[in-house]
Amino acid sequence: DAALRARKESSTRFVSLNKRWKFQWHESAKALVRRDSITKLTAATLDDVEWGDIDVPSNWELHGHGFPIYTNVNYIFEHTP
């Protein structure tokens, strides 16, 4: 009951990801791994100077990366978000 009344933002375990993030789009993860090692990509010293920025939440396809994927057919099951 207390959990339902509490605000998630007041929890010490809550971290909002909403902000501007460094972003670099690649056509596939395989191409990225071939170019750079996973160790290099996850290092604290990663050089992201040439990367762009993207606001989160967002949709990278609407910012010129890749192409939007959507469906114009009805769900076969009830969809109530």
Buried (B, 14 or more C-beta within 10 A) or exposed (E): EEEEEEEEEEEEEEEEEEEEBEBEBEEEEEEBEEEEEEEEEEEEEEEEEEEBEBEEEEEEEEBEBEEEEEEEEEEEEEEEE
